[in-house]
Amino acid sequence: MAEAQTVRVERDDHVATIVLARPDAMNAQTRASRRELIAALRVLSRDGGVRAVVLTGEGRAFCAGQDLKEAGALDDVATTVRETYTPIVELLTGMDKPVIAAINGAAAGAGMSFALACDLRVIADDAFLMMAFSNIGLVPDSGGSWFLPRMVGPARAFEIAASGRRVGAAEALSLGLVQRVVARERVVAEAQEWAMELAARPPLALAWTKRMMRQALTTDIGTALECEAQLQASAVATDDHREGVAAFLEKRPPAFEGR
């Protein structure tokens, strides 16, 4: 019997929505589900017709992290992390298009790390984030140790990780971990509408802006300034720049084509 599909991809014009589809297990990750997620992200990263991506979960959870019921889940864990969790984070952060997490419920362990790896986050008002690793004697992975201190500072990041506590939607918003809080029934639609707005923006400019801001987290000011100069030279030569200027002067909405 074929394995059940654990990742579903839905398309609406230039927006793709990735749905983690193991609702009975709170979308906890298995070897099979991670392989499917990696494959979906690779396809979307190469698809020029997709300008923005939404990542969400089916049912009552966003993602509960590793499925601890899976046989041998933590055998040779270093290889597992390197080969199946790390590529997910690299694809989310490296994709040349914005990715929005629609956090419809619990985002725990690697599930929280996946959410933080996205560029933007919308959370349901009754959902929560949880760096749950310490609750089972583990350390953060899937980028959790990198994203969290950069977002909230090292002391607060350590407190959240060490305690393994829940960070509710209101606190997550106040800490800057998420950008919008909405009712649960609205969270996916809100993220998709936001993605539609971003998809109407100049794709190359957004791709380069994402790349610059990611790189700037680990470079000095001089390197960042030179990167700005080089990419601005590329941007000014695009059709999208010319269209943006023309639309501004003609007082009409721009129609960006990603060229």
N, C-alpha and C positions, 0 to 999 in steps of 0.2 A: 504494500500500500504506500502511495506517495505521501511524503511529509506534508502536513498542512502548511499553507502559506503563512508566514509570520510577519511579513512586511507588505503593505499595500501602497501603491502609488496612484494618486488621482491627479488629473490634469484639468486645469481651467485656464484656457488661453496661455498666457506666459507664466502662470504660477503652477508649481507642482507641490502637492501635499504628500508627504511620506507619513504613513500611519503604521505605528508599531502595533501589530495585531495578534497579541497573545493576552486578550483581556482576562481570561480566567486565571492567569498567572501574574496579573498586574504588569503585563508586558516585560516581565523579567527576561533577561537575555540568556540565550543558549548558543552553542556553537552554530547551529543552523540559523538562528535569527540574526546573529552577527554577520554571517556570510551573506545573508539576504540583504541586510542593511548596507553593507559595504558595496555590494553589487548595484543596488539602487542608487546610492550616492555617486558611484563612478559614472553610471549612465547619465544622471542628471547634470553632473559637473561638465560633461562633454556636450550636452544638448544645447545648442545655440538658441533654440526656441524657448527655453526656460530661462526666465530672468530673475526669478525669486523662488525660494523654497520654504515651505512650512514643515516643521517636524512636530508630530503630536502622537498621542497614544489612544488606542481604542478602549472604551469602557471607563473605569473609575480611576485609572492611573496613567501617568505619563510613561514612566519606566521605573521599576523597582530595583534596577541594577542587575547583578548576576543572579540567575536562578540557582539557588543553592541546593535544589532538589535534583539537579542534573547530575548524573553519575560522572564522577571524576572531574567535577567542575573546577576544582582548584589544583588538579594535578599539573605539574610543570607550569605553574602559574605565570612565571616570567615570560615563557614563550606564548602563552595564551594572551597575556596583555599586549606583548609586542606585535603579535600577528593578527589579533582580532579586535582588540579595543583601540590600540593606537591608530590603526588606519581609519577608523570611524572619526576620531577627533581630527586627524590630519585632513580628511576630506571635508568635514564641516568648516574648518578654519581656512583651508586652502582653496575652497571653491570660489571661483570668480563671480559670485553672485550672492546677494544677501540671503541669510538663512534665519528664519524666525522660529523660535520654539513656542508652541502653543501648549502650555503646561496645564493640562486638563485635570490633573490630580497629583498624587504623590510622585515626586522625582527624587529618588533615593539612591545613594551610592553612585555607581557609574551613570545612573539616570540623571542625577543632578549634574555630574560632570558633562554629560551630553548636552544638557540644557545650557550650561555655562559656555560651552564651545560654540553655540550659535551666536549670531551677531546681535540679535535682539530677542527679548522674551516677553510674552504675554502670559499671565497666570490667572487661573480661576480663583475667585475670592475665598474658596474653601480648600484650595490646594496648598501644598507645602513643598519646600526643598529640605533635603536631609543628607548631609555628608555622613552616611551611616557606617562607614568602614570600621571605626573604632568600636562600635557596638559588638562586632564579632572578632575583635582583635586584629584588624587589618589596617592598612594605611591607605590614604586616598590614591586612586589611580585614574586613568582616562583623562588626565589633565587637571584633575581637581586641585592638586597642589600648586599648579601654575596659575589657573584662572582665579581662584578664590582670593588669595592675598592681593592680587592686582586690582580686584574689584572692591574689596572692603578693608584692605590693610592687613599686615601680618598678624597683629594681635587678635583682631576680631576673627580672622580666618582660622587661626589656631583654636580659638574658643569654640567656633562652630564645628570644626573637625574633631577636636578632642572630646567634646561633649556628645557628639552624635545626635544632637537634638533637632527637633523640627524647627524650621524657619518658615513661619506662616506668610501668607501673601502680603499682608500689610507691612510686616518687618522687612520682607524681601524688597519691597518697593522703596522703603525708607533707606535701605542700605545700598540701593542701586543695583541689586542683583537682577531685578526685573524692571521693565519700563512701563508696563500697563497692568492693571488689575481689573478684571471684569467678572460678571456672573458666569458660573460654570457653563451654562447653556450658550454663552456667547463667545467663549474663549477661542474656538477654532475659527469661527466666522470673523472675529476681530483680527486674528492673525492673518487670515487670508485676505481680508480687505486691506490691511496694512501692506501685505506682500503685493497686492495689485497696485497700490500707490507707488511702491518702490519699482515695480516692473515697468511703470510708465516713465521712470526717470532714465537718464542716459546710462545705458548698461556699462560702457567702457569706463566712464567716470566713476561709477559706483564700484566697479571691480578694482580699479586702481586705488580708490580711496580706502577700500577694505584692506588691500595689500599694504598700503603705506602705513595704516594705523596698526596693523598687526606687527609689521617690521619695527615700527617706532618703539614698541614695548621693550625691545632688546637692543636698540642701537643708541648711539650718542647723538646729540643735537646736530653736529656737523653732518653726519651721515644722513639724518632725516631731512635736513635742508637740501642736500644734494639730490636726494630721492625726489623731493618735491619739484625741484627745478627740472629734472629729467622727465618726470611723468607729466608735468605741466606742458612741456614742449610737445609731448606726444598728444596730450588732450587738445591743445589748441589747433592741431592739424586734423582733427576729426570732423566728419560731417555733422556729428551731434553738436559740436561746439558752434558750427556755422548755423545750424538749425536753431539752437538756443538763442543766439544773438538775433537772428531774423525774427523769431517769434516774439522776443522782447520788444524789438523796434516796431513790429507790426501789431503789437498788443493782442496776441492770440496764444492759445496753448501750443506748446512745442510738440512735435511728433518725432521722438527719438528712435533711431533705427539700429543703434549699436555699431556705427561705422565711423 
